[in-house]
Structures are given as C-alpha cells and as structure tokens.
Amino acid sequence: MGRFGVDFDEDDSAPPLTRKASKFQCASTPHADPDRMPYRLYVDGETLVEPIHDLTRLRRGDQCMVGLNPLRKVSFLIDATFVYLCTWEVWPLFHHFVLYDDVVSVDRDGIPRRQDGEPALIAEYSNTPADAVREALFGQGLLHVWRNLATFRKLPLADYQDSRHAHGLLRIMRKHTDEERDSIILRLNELVCKHESYSLWFRNCEHAAFCATRALSRTDSELKLEPSLSWDGAVGPKAPAWISLQVSHVLFTLARFKLQLIGTYALYRLSLFASDMAFFYPWRDEAYAVKLGVAFYHVFATAPVALQIAIQLGRSVRNLVKKRRRGKLDQAMYSHLMGKEIARAIFVGLCTTGIIVMLPRLMHDLKLRIWSSCVLLVLAYMCSSLLYTLLASMGIRVMLRLVGPNRALGPIQSS
C-alpha cells in the first residue's frame, strides 16, 4: 500500500475503532492539543478557516482544503514542501474537497477510516501528473487530457492526509445539520455521476466544493444566480452557485499587477533623466517633465498597492465586526484576527509603499540598474506580505507554547 494512496480494490482490514491517532497528530480532546492553531481568514476576508490536526473531528459534508500542489505524488519531498508552506500560511493557493464520510478512527498506518472500517472518502475535482501522462499516452490522447485536466471523483482521504503527518489540512467553518449533510452527500453523488469538464477559471475544485456546500447556508432571497452558473442544469433560487473566491482574488491581484507594470514604464522614463536638480527639486518649473513622470509613476505604482491594502483591511474589519456582533466569534479569537489583519496592513503597507515611494530616489542615488529597480517594484508587495506572514506565524507559535492554546484562544468550538 502506498504512503499517499489507498486503492479501492485493496483489502484493508479495519482497525479497532477505539484506537487513537498517533501523537504527531493532535489528540482528540481540546485540553490535550498543544499544537492547535487559531482560525484564519480566507482570501475573501470573511470566511473563517480552521486548521485541523485531529482527523476524527472531520464529518461528512465538511469542506476542506490543502495547499494546491500541481506536482502531487511526484515526490514525497515536493508533497512535504507544499504541506509545510501551507502550514506556515506561505502558500496562498488551495485545493478544495468535500468529506464524503465521517472520520471515526485512524489506524496504525495513519489511514482515516469511517464507521465500517473502510477508508474515509472525499469528493473532488483532481488528477495527478502520473495519471495525466498515462491517460495521454495510453488513453484518449493529449488533446482529451488538455480539455479535461481533472474529473470529479471519490478518493480516500489518506490520499492527502496521513494522520502521522497531519499538517496543512484546513476546514472552512460552517455548521450543518444532519439533514443538510445528507443533502450535501446527495449533491456529491450527482456530481460524480454527471459533471462538466474541469475548467481552471469557471469549474475548478473550489467551484464544485462551494456548489455542494455553501448554498445550504444561505436563504433563497440571498441566492441571486444566473442560469449559466447553476449546478447540474438547475435554475432557480435553490440552485447552488458555482463560485470561486480564489479566482476572484487572483483576478484582483492580476489587475493590480498589470497597473504596476505600467508603473515600471514610468520608472524607466524617470531613469532617463540625469539632472540632479530634477530629482532633488521636482517641484520647480524646470523639472516639469519630471513632475509629470513622478505623478504618473505614483498613480500606477504606489496607488494600486495602497488601495489593495486599504480595501482588504476594510473588508476584513467589517466582516470581523459583523461576525462578532452575531456571536460567531468569541472575544479572544476576534481580538486575534483583528489584530493580525491590522498589523498586516500596517507592516505590509509601510514596507511596500515605502520602498515604492523611495525607489526613484534610490535608483538615482545608488545607481541601481533599471531592470533591478523594476523587479523590486513588482515584487515589493509579495515579499513584504511573505515576510509578515512568516513573522506572524512564528509569533503565534511562540505565544501558544508560552501561554497555551486554550488560554490564548479559548475552547474549541463544536463544528
């Protein structure tokens, strides 16, 4: 049996259902959870995401995600790298799936199992490079694989998570009744039997996961769906929507990136001016051309970054305050998330805008090459955000070790 996979036709004997997970996976009781991490905010600044260390807390219908790994199962080292990048919140892209079974126990090999002892299953759009190559060479050809990179199918949860190394697994916080969970399973069964071809922008794993789960938590009046976005051909207020928060976030980031590319052209134009007077006294009449160039530069280089940081902060603050007023967050978790987002905006904003604002002057004083200045302009936001994420993750881990998760974050809320 492979480390990351369990074939459906293999005969895996069920372990005793009373067996507990290994100590590398966090224990099932809240008071014995030393490595428990606090909730996160998803890319939309609203959806709460919970890191999962105890796989037996997973139930059917839960929407989970792991770091998006395009080279899954190619190498154990590559898989482990993406797992730890996701654990430290460094990797911003995620692969979504929905639990098909309740996880009742974990056997000695780290395989999550359901009530009858069989491996617990998930439903998802997925594929691996090895399967894609095999299909292209010995199946229906390269063109078919390109048009349908992944199929919606059921796989063992062990394909992604061995409980002996249960890191990087996240669950979207959403409470469902047993009836709603049964409805989710019915939708998953229909998607397995009948689904459209995979599309990175319009029908990916996140679209399918939200299609099966999110519509249940909204009232009919809140579901404003277009027929082209309906699920399985259904039209009407009860049809789940095909939505992807990651796609919207990526498109928003790409728009900012394109504006900054225009800013690199303005920076190049500024590099053509060699007059010290123009750089040190750009407000004088003789530096009129430089003043226009500086204004053009800040409009397309500084302003997009500042606006993105301000929009993300405002959206996160508004959603956190709303959740707190509705009682969905306790005071400790609310304070943690609010402080984290405000600190992110301050740190990333000061670092990024400071670098971008000073870049023309630095380019002149330090004689930086134009290509290196443009690279610094484009990567300043990403590097600042990455640095803050690493520092925040390290700080949270130190705090939890010193204070303890239950005292710092409060008791684990039931899912």
N, C-alpha and C positions, 0 to 999 in steps of 0.2 A: 504494500500500500504506500502511495506517495506521501510525502510530507505535506503537500499543499492540496491534495486531491483525494477523493473517495469515489470510486466508480459505483454506479448504481447496481451493477450486477455482481459485485463482490459480496461475499457472505461475512458480514461483520457481526460477531456475536455481541449482544447488548451487555454492557457492564451493569453492576448493581446500581440501582437508581439512587442509593444513598451515598455513593462515592462523591467526594467533594473535589473541586478543581485544585490544581496544583498551586503551590504558594506563590509562583511567579504571577499567576492571575490573582487579582484581589479577592479576598474572601467574600462570602455572600452576605455577611452581616455588616451593617453600616459602621459599627463601632470597631471593626477589625479591618478597616480599609485605609491603610496608611498612605497608599499611592493615589487616592481619589483626587481627581482634578475638578475644578469648578466648571460651570457651564460656559459655553462660548456663544458669541453671536455669529450667525451665518452671514453670508456676503450681502444679504438684503438689509442687515442692521436690525432685524426684527425677530427672525426665527431663532429660538433657543436650541442649542445643540449640547448634548450631554456625552462626555467621554465614558465609554463602557469598559470596565475591567472585569466584571463578573458576568460571564456569558449567560448564566442561569437567570439573569434578570430580563432577558430578551423574551418577548412574546410575539405570537403570530400577529401580523399586521403592522409591526414596528417598521418604520422607515429608517434605515441605517445607511451609513456611508463610510468609505475608506478613501485614502489618498489615491487619486487616479494614477494608475500605473500602466502605461501603454506597452510595457515590456513584461507583463505579468507571466510568471512561470518560466521565464528565460533563464534566470539565475537567482539563486537564493540571496546573494549579496544585493542584487538590484531590488528584489522584493523587500528585504530588510531596510534598505536605504529609504525607500518611499514610505515604509511604515513609520520610521523614526522621524522623517521630515514632517509627516502628518501629525505625529505625537507632539512635536515641538511647534506646531502651527506655522511651519515654514512653507509647506507646500499648499498653495491656495486652491487647487483643483481637486474635485472629489468625484468618486464613483458611487452611485446610489443603488440600493437594492431594498427589497421588502422581505421581511421574515415570513416564511410560509408555515412554519411550525413553532410551537413553544419549545424553548430550550429547557429541558428538565434536568439534565445531568451532563457531565463531561467525563469521558473515560480516560484511562491511563495514557492513551496516545494523544490526548488533547482534542478529541473529536466531540463537538457538541451533539447531543442526542436528544430525541424527543421522547414522549411518554412510552412508546412501544419499543424503545431501544434502537430504532433506526436513526441514521444521521439526520439531524435537523436540516431542513431545506430552506433556500431562499429563492426568490424570483427576480429576474433582472434581464436587461439587455447586456450581453457580454460575449467576449471572444478572447482568444489568446493568439499571439503571433504564430505559435506552432500549429494551432488549428487552422488559422487563416492560410498558412503556406500549404498545409496538407489539402485543404479544400481547393486551393488554386491549382495545385499540381495534379491531384488525383480525383478532384470532384468536378464542379461545374465550371471551372476556369477562373482566370484572374478578373475578368470583367464582372462576373457574378459576385465575387468576393468584394470588389470595389463598390458595387452598388448596394451591397448588404453586408456591412462590416461586422454586424452583430445580430444575433437573434434573441428574442425574448424566451427564456427557458428557465427551468428549475435546476439548481445546483446545490450541493451540500454547503452549509455554512463553513465547514472545515476547509473549503477551497480558498477562503480568505483568512479565516481566524483559527489558529491552533491556540487553545487556551493557555498553553505553556508560554506563549509569547503574545498575550492578548493586549497589544498596544495598537493605537491608531484607529480603533473602531469607535465611531460616533453614532449617536441616535438622536434624531430630531424629536424634541419634546412635544408630544401631542397625546392627550388622553383619549382613549377609545373605550366604549363599552364592548361587551362580548358580542352583541349583535352587530356592531359596527365592524369589529374584527372579522366576523363571519362574512360580512359583505365585501370586505377587502379581499378575502381569500377567493370569493366568487369572481371578483374582477380579475384577479391574477390568473385564475383558471381560464377565463375567457381570453385574456391577453396571450396566454401560452398557446391556446388553440388558434387564435386569429389575431395577428398583429401585422402592422405595416413594416416596411423595410426601415432599418435604422438610418437616422439622419443626425449628424452632429449638431446641427443648429435647430432642427424642428422636431425630431423624435429620438432623443437620446435616453440614457438611463434615468436621468433626473426627471425628464418629462413623464416617463412611464411610472416612476415611483410616486410623484405627486398626483398623477392621474388616478392612481389606485387608492390614495390615502387622504389627500388634502381636502377634496370636495366634501368629504363627510363632516368636516369640522366647520362648514360654512352653511348659512341658511340659504334658502332658494333665492331670496332677494339679493344676496351678495354675489351670486354666481352670474356674471354677465359674460356669456360665452358666445363665440362665433361658431357657426356650423363647421368651418374649416379646422377649428381647434377642438372639436368634440371627440369623444373617445368611442371607438368602435362604431362610428357612424351615428351615434346617438345625438339628437338635437333637442334642446330644451333646458330648463333651469336645473334639472337634476343630473345633467351630463357632466362628468368630471372634466376639468380643463387640462390641456397639455401645456404646462408652464415649466420654465426652467429659470431659476433665479441666477444660476451661474452664467447662462448665456447673456442675460441682461447685464450682469456685472462686467462680463468680458467685453461686450459691445460698448459699454460706457467707458471702460478703461481704454479701449482702442480709439475711441473718439478723442479722448484727452491726449493719447499718444500721437495721433495724427496732427493735432494742433501744435504739439511740441516739435514735431518735425518741421513745421513752418517756422517755429522759433529758432531751430538750428540754422535755417537760411538767414534769418535776421542776424544771428550771431556771426555767421560768415561775412555778411555785409559789414558788420561792425569791425571785424578783423582787418578789413581793407583800409580803415582809417588809421594813419600812423601819427597823427598830430597829438602831442601831449595835451595841448590846450583843449582839444575836442573831448578827451576822456576826463580830464580833471575839472573842466568848466563847461559842461554840455549845455548849460542854460544861456550862454552868451550867443549873440546873433551869428557870430562866425561859425558856430557849431550847429547851425540849424539842421543840416542834413543828419548830423549825428543824433540830435534830439529826436528826430523822426524815427531813426533807426532804433534808438533805445526804447521809445514808446512802442514801436512795432514789436520789438523783442519781448517786452514785458506783457503785452497783450496776448501773445501766442505761446510764451514760455512760462511766465510766472503765474498769470491769472488762471489758466486751466488747472494747475496743481492746487492753488489756493481754493478755487471753487470746489474741486472734488473733495478736498479735506473738509471744507465747511459743510458741504451737502451731506457727506457721510456722517459727520458728527451730529448735525442737526437731526437727521433721520434716526440715528441710534438713540439720542437723548429723548426724542419724542416717543419712540416705541418703548423704551425702558420705563419712562414715567407712566405711560398708559398701562403697561403690564403691572407695575407696582400698584397703581390705583385699583386695578381689577383683582388684586390679590394673587397674581400668578407668580410673583417673586417675593421671597422674604427679604428682610432688610439687609442681611449680610450679603446675599447674592446680588441684590440690587446695587448696593454700595460698591461691590467688587466690579461689576460690569460697567457701572457708570464711571468709576474712577479709571478703569482700564481704557475706556474709549476717550475720555477727556485727556488722559495722559498721552494716548496715541496721537491725538490731534495736535497737542502742543509740541511733542517731541518731533514727529514727522513734519509738521508744518514749519517749525523753526529751522530744522536741519535742511529740508528741501528748498524752501523759499530763500533761506539764507545763502545757500550755495548758488541757486539760480540768479538771485539778485546781484551777487558779488562776482559772478562768473566773467562778465566783460572786463571788469577791473582787474581780476586775477589773470585773465588771459593777456592783458596788456602788461601788467607789472611782472608777472612770472614768465612771460614769453611762451605761454602754452601753445602747442600746435592746435590748429583749428579742429582737426579730427578728434583729438583727445578732449577738447572742450565740448564738442557736440555729444560725444559719448557720455561725458559727465552730466551734461544737461538732461539727456534722455533717461539715464539710469539713476539719477539722484533720488527720485521718489521711491523707486523699488528698493534701493539699498538702505535708505532711511527707514522704510517700513520693515524691512527684514531685520535690521539691527534692533529696532524697538521690540519686534516680536521675540527675538532671542533673549533680550534683556528681561522682558516681561515674563517669559516662560521660566527663566532661571529664578527670578524673584519670587514667583508663585511657588515653585518647588521648595525653595529655601523657607518661605513662610510656612508652608504646610508641614515641613519637617520640624520646625521650631515650635509652632503653635498647635498643630494637629488639624486635620480636615474638619472634624465635627465642630470644633470650637471656632474655626475661622469661617466655615461655610454653612454651618448648620446641619441638621439631619438630612439624610437623603429623602427626597420626596418620592412618593409612590408613583409609578408610571401607570 
